[in-house]
Amino acid sequence: RAAAKVDTKGQSYTIEGYLRLWWTDGRLAFNVSECGRRSFVMQDATKIWTPDIYFENSVKVQLGAGQDGEMVRVNSDGSVLWSRQSRLELRCSMGFGRLPFDSQNCLLLAGIYSNTAEEVHVEWRDLGNALGKYPTQLTSNDWAVAGVVAANILDDSYVSSTFSYAKVCIKFDRLTNAAATSIVYAIIFVALSYVGFWISPAAAPGRIALSIICVLIVVNFNVSMRNALPAVSYQVWMLDFFFLSTCFNVFAFICYAIINFGMTTAAQIDAMATKKLLKDDGDGMLEWKELRAAQHQARLNTLAAAGYDIKSNSYKKSSIFGAFKPGLSKTLSKAKFEASVTSQALHKEEIAAEVTPDDVTYAKAILDGPKISSSSFDIWKFIPFISMFTPHRVAEWEHLDRTLRWLFPLLYVFCMTLLFATLSSWDTAAVLPRNPNEACPM
């Protein structure tokens, strides 16, 4: 009558309706003229012989008994109709390789447990309508019945004897509305990541928030779909779709990090060029160690303007910090230095260059740590293959947005087209039964 549920995680399906069995027992025949009726109805079947019907691959079987959905009609010729309300939960070998465009072929196999085929032969009363006249009503929220194929088979694979079975294969097609909505949303959030390339790189909080939100939402789609499936070892189309969309969102975030690094490097080069501190070692190319050396010299100039003497590692008496008495500890000198920075901002009107908080941190490092050597500026020497990215080349990355505005959508459309085009070649990954009689090729 109706399919109540298809459980993809548990790989089972449930159908409910009426289980009707017909058979003829000559011992139950009676004379119509003597009884005055052609048939009679019994409330239960405990007083007559009944076939002990069972279902292969059953998880849970609920059959009506007595007043709870059971009826037995005995006719004058000995024919019997036994009808019971039933709810069957049966295992189904499912494959999700083409999810959400997948179909599942599920088996219903009914037989007599205690009788061989020579004693009792089981077959469908109407082979063309094994599940009734309305198989299309066998639907659930996410699935619809696309076809029903019935057969009567004899199974001789058992050692003891040959048994008779009534077999039906039910093809469930997934209703893709909910899945299609998730796919559309994932595409929308990738598009939002792309929109970030049109936002000014200087708007760092906005672009970072946009990128992270898009990544987390698509990852949530992936996790939700994975939780709705059993543990599988093969590739699932929809999971790969979400993974690919996540990769593009992460790619957009990484691109912004690269763009921001290029902006920072370009600003550093411009600042050092303005102060005329960049010095070429003769190769005609600005290197990282030269840029770092210029930045180091700029900070030393700032500290010198503030009255700090590099050679004596102390402050001049004429500096804005005043004269220090002999014997004062370095801790006291640092405390006076920090207090002056906090309260007077180093008297910007009396120094030659503005001292920033970074310069203060740098000053503390000089007071507390060893002297910085020129060899420490070239941090790229530890990663030789990155040395090809010179400061000027890295500074050009700040304009990477211009390229990504046309490259990003082309790459995404190409990958999505390839993914959809190869859908038919994906393995359904359904496990085939060992017994050919249990196969459902539809």
Buried (B, 14 or more C-beta within 10 A) or exposed (E): BEBBBBBBEBBBBBBBBEBEBEBEEEEBEBEEEEEEEEBEEBEBBEEBEBBEBEBBBBBEBBBBBEEEBBBBBBBBEBBBBBBBBBBBBBBBBBBBBBBBBBBBBBBBBBBBEEBBBEEBBBEBEEEEEBBBEEBEBBBBEBBBBBBBBBBBBEBEEEEEEEBBBBBBBBBBBBBBEEBEEBBEBBBEBBBBBBEBBEBEBEEEEEBBEBBEBBBEBBBEBBEEBBEEBEEBEEEBBBBBBBEBBBBBBBBBBEBBEBBBBBBBBBEBBEEBEEBEBBEEEEEEEBBBBBBBBBBBBBBBBBBBBBBBEEEEEBBBEEBBBEEBEEEEEEEEBBEBBEEBBEEEEBBEEEBEBEBEEEBBEBBEEBBEEEEBEEEEBBEBEEEEEEEEBBBBEBBBBBEBBEEBEEEBBEEBEEBBEEBEEEEEEBEBBBEEBEEEBBBBEB
